[in-house]
Amino acid sequence: MVDSLVDVSFVVSHGTFDLFDDIHATSFRSGAEHVSASLSIVCLRSSPAKDPVQSPVQIRSTMAAVTTPVLAINGQTASGKTAVAVAVARLLERDGIRAEIVNADSMLVYRGMDIGTAKPTLAERGGVPHHLVDIMEVTQGATVADFQALARATIAGLRAAGVVPILAGGSALYVHAILDEIDFPGTDAALRARLEAELAEIGPAALHERLTALDPQAAAGILPGNARRTVRALEVIELTGSYTSSLPGWDYALGDVLQYGLEVPRDVLDARIEARVHQMWDDGFVDEVRGLVGRGLREGRTAWRALGYRQVLAFLDGELTEAEALQATIAGTRRFSRKQMGWFRRDPRIVWLSADDDAAATMASALRGRVLLGS
């Protein structure tokens, strides 16, 4: 689980989705060699091709050409997305249609972050393969662009093998980045290092003044104290000449996508969230965080920011009592779930189903028809 959204826009040029405050870990970073290796692993496991490693252009071409549909299951934290995704896959299996789940939750990628992320256990996965789970250490990270590339490579490999990809996760903007036409500018390590050195020397306010002089519109969308976004904006302007702060439209980057959303009444969802957080504590969440500290949790740029983990770290540091950390996690998760729904509701392509109805059967039936139509 991750913390709350702060507004309803994001900055495409940032290479990360800035819909989240700095408690929410959207700004993943990793070396290019990690992403390249991960892409190779994904394609090798998923694609039967002789030369499985494809370029992003080849991946997009493959996604547009094949007829195997893609299912995206959207929903708030604790809405039951994983259970429905597994149920859909097992229903399709009865008809001889293979389906596998592609994670779209930004925190499930981390090994060892199990309890606090409500990561599905092997039993909960029901024998259905899950991709992009437990692929990184807590000291690692990746930009949203990296996650986009990994997910698209996985989806392309599955579709090429005739396997239906089921994209499931509560990180709404990650789903948007994976499914839709969103491109990110690159980065320059030397330029970034120079800007960060200047930040340390003159501070964020001075850098923000420079940004205002270069691009007043971009500066107006970034708080003067937000050093991370200011540095990224200056980097992008120097690399590309401009910095865009606009919301891309709903334009699929791949063909044959079905999107569903799971609706849960607010009072029911609030009760589920409270019960989940209490269960996390009962299952040993505090001990999980203690163990991850020894594995470098604090040194990573991303993982420690996740909702729940940050609150437990504050407890371990004496900033909160344990009871306060638990209640802060409940409150933060509820806030986050409301912002999630606000985002999901903006996508007119999502078909909403009651989570109490037989949503899995409805989705499986729709997919079954698309697969048979394309065969």
C-alpha positions in Angstrom: 0.0 0.0 0.0 1.2 3.5 -0.8 0.3 6.9 0.4 -2.0 9.6 -0.8 -2.4 11.5 -4.1 -2.1 15.2 -3.8 -3.7 16.5 -7.0 -5.2 15.3 -10.2 -2.5 16.1 -12.7 0.9 14.6 -13.5 4.0 15.7 -15.3 4.8 13.6 -18.3 8.2 15.2 -18.9 9.2 14.3 -15.4 9.5 10.6 -16.3 7.6 9.9 -13.2 4.0 10.5 -12.2 3.8 13.4 -9.8 0.2 12.8 -8.8 1.7 11.6 -5.5 3.3 13.3 -2.6 6.8 12.3 -1.6 5.4 9.6 0.7 4.1 7.7 -2.4 6.9 6.0 -4.1 6.4 6.8 -7.8 9.9 8.1 -8.6 11.7 4.8 -9.1 15.3 4.9 -10.3 17.7 2.1 -11.4 20.6 1.6 -13.6 19.9 0.9 -17.3 21.7 -2.5 -16.9 19.1 -3.6 -14.4 16.2 -2.7 -16.7 17.8 -4.3 -19.7 18.5 -7.5 -17.7 14.9 -7.5 -16.4 13.5 -7.0 -19.9 15.6 -9.9 -21.2 14.4 -12.2 -18.4 10.7 -11.2 -19.0 11.0 -11.9 -22.7 12.9 -15.1 -22.3 10.3 -16.5 -19.9 7.3 -15.3 -21.9 8.1 -15.5 -25.6 8.8 -18.6 -27.6 10.7 -16.6 -30.2 14.3 -17.6 -31.0 15.5 -14.1 -30.3 13.2 -13.0 -27.5 14.7 -9.6 -26.6 12.8 -7.0 -28.5 13.2 -3.2 -28.7 10.4 -1.0 -27.4 9.4 -0.3 -31.1 9.2 -4.1 -31.7 7.2 -4.6 -28.5 4.7 -2.0 -29.5 4.4 -3.4 -33.0 3.8 -6.9 -31.5 1.2 -5.6 -29.1 -0.7 -3.9 -31.9 -0.6 -6.9 -34.3 -1.7 -9.8 -32.1 -5.3 -10.6 -31.4 -5.0 -11.9 -27.9 -6.9 -9.4 -25.7 -5.6 -7.7 -22.6 -7.7 -7.4 -19.5 -7.0 -4.6 -17.0 -8.7 -4.9 -13.6 -8.8 -1.6 -11.8 -9.9 -0.8 -8.3 -9.1 0.7 -4.9 -6.9 -0.8 -2.3 -8.7 -3.8 -0.7 -11.3 -4.0 -3.4 -10.4 -7.6 -4.2 -8.5 -7.2 -7.5 -6.1 -10.1 -7.0 -8.8 -12.5 -6.1 -10.9 -11.5 -9.1 -7.9 -11.7 -11.4 -7.1 -15.2 -10.2 -10.7 -16.3 -10.6 -10.8 -15.0 -14.2 -7.7 -16.9 -15.1 -9.0 -20.1 -13.6 -12.4 -19.7 -15.4 -10.6 -19.2 -18.7 -8.4 -22.3 -18.0 -11.5 -24.4 -17.9 -12.0 -23.5 -21.6 -8.4 -24.2 -22.5 -7.5 -20.5 -22.6 -4.3 -19.6 -20.8 -4.1 -16.4 -18.8 -1.4 -15.0 -16.5 -1.3 -12.0 -14.2 0.9 -8.9 -14.7 1.4 -6.8 -11.6 0.7 -3.1 -11.9 1.3 -2.3 -8.2 4.5 -0.2 -7.7 5.4 -1.9 -4.4 4.9 -5.6 -5.2 8.1 -5.5 -7.1 10.2 -5.5 -3.9 11.4 -8.7 -2.4 10.7 -8.9 1.3 7.9 -6.2 1.3 5.2 -8.8 1.7 3.0 -8.0 4.7 2.8 -4.2 4.3 2.0 -4.5 0.6 -0.7 -7.2 1.0 1.4 -9.1 -1.5 -0.6 -12.2 -2.6 0.7 -15.4 -1.1 1.4 -18.5 -3.3 -1.9 -19.9 -2.1 -3.8 -16.7 -3.0 -2.2 -16.8 -6.4 -4.0 -20.1 -7.0 -1.4 -21.5 -9.3 -1.7 -18.7 -11.7 1.7 -17.2 -12.8 2.2 -13.6 -11.6 4.7 -11.4 -13.4 6.7 -8.4 -12.1 6.5 -9.5 -8.5 9.6 -9.8 -6.3 12.0 -8.6 -9.0 13.9 -5.9 -7.1 15.7 -5.4 -3.8 14.5 -2.6 -1.6 17.7 -0.7 -2.4 16.8 -0.7 -6.1 14.3 1.2 -8.1 13.0 2.1 -11.5 11.4 5.1 -13.1 7.8 4.8 -14.3 9.3 4.6 -17.8 11.3 1.6 -16.7 8.2 -0.1 -15.2 6.2 0.8 -18.4 8.9 -1.0 -20.5 9.0 -4.0 -18.2 5.2 -4.4 -18.2 4.9 -3.9 -21.9 7.6 -6.5 -22.6 5.8 -8.9 -20.4 2.5 -8.3 -22.1 4.0 -8.6 -25.6 5.6 -11.9 -24.7 2.4 -13.3 -23.2 0.3 -12.3 -26.2 2.8 -13.6 -28.7 2.5 -17.0 -26.9 -1.3 -16.8 -27.0 -1.6 -16.2 -23.3 -4.1 -13.6 -22.1 -2.4 -11.0 -19.9 -4.4 -9.8 -16.9 -3.1 -6.5 -15.7 -4.0 -6.0 -12.0 -2.9 -3.4 -9.4 -4.0 -0.3 -7.6 -1.4 2.0 -9.0 -3.7 3.8 -11.5 -1.1 5.8 -13.2 1.1 2.8 -13.8 -1.9 1.1 -15.5 -2.3 4.3 -17.6 1.4 4.4 -18.5 1.4 0.7 -19.5 -1.8 0.8 -21.6 -1.7 4.2 -23.2 0.4 6.4 -25.4 2.7 8.0 -22.9 6.3 8.6 -23.7 9.0 9.9 -21.3 12.1 11.9 -22.1 15.4 10.3 -21.1 17.9 11.4 -18.5 21.5 12.5 -18.5 23.6 11.3 -15.5 26.2 14.0 -15.8 23.6 16.8 -16.2 21.6 15.4 -13.3 24.7 15.2 -11.1 25.5 18.8 -11.9 22.0 20.0 -11.1 21.9 18.1 -7.8 25.3 19.6 -6.9 23.9 23.0 -7.5 20.9 22.1 -5.4 23.1 21.2 -2.5 25.0 24.5 -2.9 22.3 27.1 -3.5 19.1 25.3 -2.4 15.7 24.6 -4.0 14.4 28.2 -3.9 17.2 29.5 -6.1 16.8 26.6 -8.6 13.1 27.3 -8.7 13.8 30.9 -9.5 16.0 29.7 -12.4 13.2 27.5 -13.6 10.7 30.4 -13.4 13.0 32.5 -15.7 13.3 29.6 -18.2 9.7 28.4 -18.2 7.2 30.3 -16.0 4.3 27.9 -16.8 6.3 24.9 -15.7 7.5 26.6 -12.6 4.0 27.6 -11.7 3.1 23.9 -11.5 5.9 23.0 -9.1 6.1 24.1 -5.5 9.3 26.1 -4.8 10.3 23.6 -2.1 9.9 20.5 -4.3 13.6 20.1 -5.2 13.1 16.7 -6.9 10.7 18.0 -9.5 12.5 21.3 -9.9 15.7 19.5 -10.8 13.9 17.2 -13.2 12.2 20.1 -14.9 15.6 21.9 -15.4 17.1 18.6 -16.7 14.3 18.1 -19.2 14.4 21.7 -20.4 18.1 21.4 -21.0 17.8 18.1 -22.8 14.6 18.8 -24.9 14.0 22.6 -24.8 10.7 22.4 -23.0 8.9 20.9 -20.0 5.3 19.8 -20.5 2.9 19.7 -17.6 -0.2 18.2 -19.3 -2.4 15.2 -19.0 -2.3 12.8 -22.0 -5.6 11.6 -23.4 -7.0 8.1 -23.2 -5.3 6.6 -26.2 -4.3 2.9 -26.1 -0.8 2.0 -27.2 -1.9 -1.6 -27.8 -4.9 -3.1 -29.4 -7.8 -5.1 -28.0 -7.9 -3.9 -24.3 -10.8 -4.6 -21.9 -10.9 -2.5 -18.8 -13.1 -3.3 -15.8 -13.3 -1.6 -12.4 -14.4 -3.1 -9.0 -16.9 -1.0 -7.0 -17.1 -1.3 -3.3 -19.3 0.9 -1.0 -17.2 3.3 1.0 -18.2 2.0 4.4 -17.4 -1.6 3.4 -14.0 -0.5 1.9 -13.2 1.5 5.0 -13.9 -1.5 7.2 -11.8 -3.8 4.9 -8.9 -1.3 5.1 -9.0 -1.2 8.9 -9.2 -4.9 9.2 -6.3 -5.4 6.7 -4.0 -3.0 8.6 -4.8 -4.7 11.9 -4.1 -8.0 10.3 -0.8 -6.7 9.0 0.3 -5.8 12.5 -0.9 -9.2 13.8 1.1 -10.9 11.0 4.3 -9.2 12.1 4.5 -6.1 9.9 6.8 -4.3 12.4 9.2 -7.2 12.4 9.1 -7.2 8.6 10.2 -3.5 8.5 12.9 -4.1 11.1 14.3 -6.9 8.9 14.2 -4.8 5.8 16.1 -2.0 7.5 19.0 -4.4 7.8 18.7 -5.1 4.1 19.0 -1.4 3.2 15.4 -0.2 3.3 16.4 3.3 4.4 19.1 3.6 1.8 16.7 3.0 -1.2 15.0 6.0 -2.9 11.6 4.4 -3.2 10.6 1.4 -1.1 10.8 3.1 2.4 8.3 5.7 1.2 5.5 3.2 0.9 2.4 3.7 3.0 2.8 1.7 6.3 6.5 1.3 5.9 7.1 5.0 6.5 4.8 5.0 9.5 6.5 2.0 11.0 9.9 3.6 10.4 8.7 6.6 12.3 7.7 4.3 15.2 11.1 2.7 15.2 12.7 6.1 15.3 10.6 7.1 18.2 8.6 9.7 16.3 5.3 7.9 16.7 4.0 5.4 19.1 3.1 2.0 17.7 -0.6 2.7 18.1 -0.2 6.1 16.3 1.7 4.4 13.4 -1.1 1.8 13.0 -3.8 4.5 13.0 -1.8 6.7 10.6 -1.5 3.8 8.2 -5.3 3.2 8.3 -6.1 6.9 7.8 -3.5 7.3 5.0 -4.8 4.2 3.2 -8.3 5.4 3.3 -7.3 8.8 1.9 -5.3 7.0 -0.8 -8.3 4.8 -1.7 -10.5 7.9 -2.3 -7.9 9.5 -4.5 -7.5 6.2 -6.4 -11.2 6.2 -7.2 -11.1 9.8 -8.3 -8.4 8.9 -10.8 -10.1 5.7 -12.1 -13.4 7.6 -12.6 -11.6 9.9 -15.1 -11.1 7.0 -17.5 -14.4 6.6 -19.5 -13.3 3.2 -20.9 -13.5 1.4 -17.6 -16.7 -0.7 -17.2 -17.6 -0.8 -13.5 -18.9 -3.9 -11.8 -19.9 -4.5 -8.2 -17.3 -6.4 -6.4 -20.1 -8.3 -4.7 -21.5 -9.6 -8.0 -19.9 -12.3 -10.0 -17.4 -9.9 -11.6 -15.0 -12.6 -12.5 -17.6 -14.5 -14.5 -18.5 -11.3 -16.4 -14.9 -10.6 -17.3 -14.1 -14.2 -18.3 -17.2 -14.3 -20.5 -16.1 -11.1 -22.3 -12.6 -12.4 -22.7 -13.7 -15.8 -23.9 -15.7 -14.1 -26.7 -12.8 -11.9 -27.8 -10.4 -14.9 -27.9 -12.8 -17.0 -29.9 -13.6 -14.1 -32.2 -9.9 -13.6 -32.9 -9.2 -17.3 -33.4 
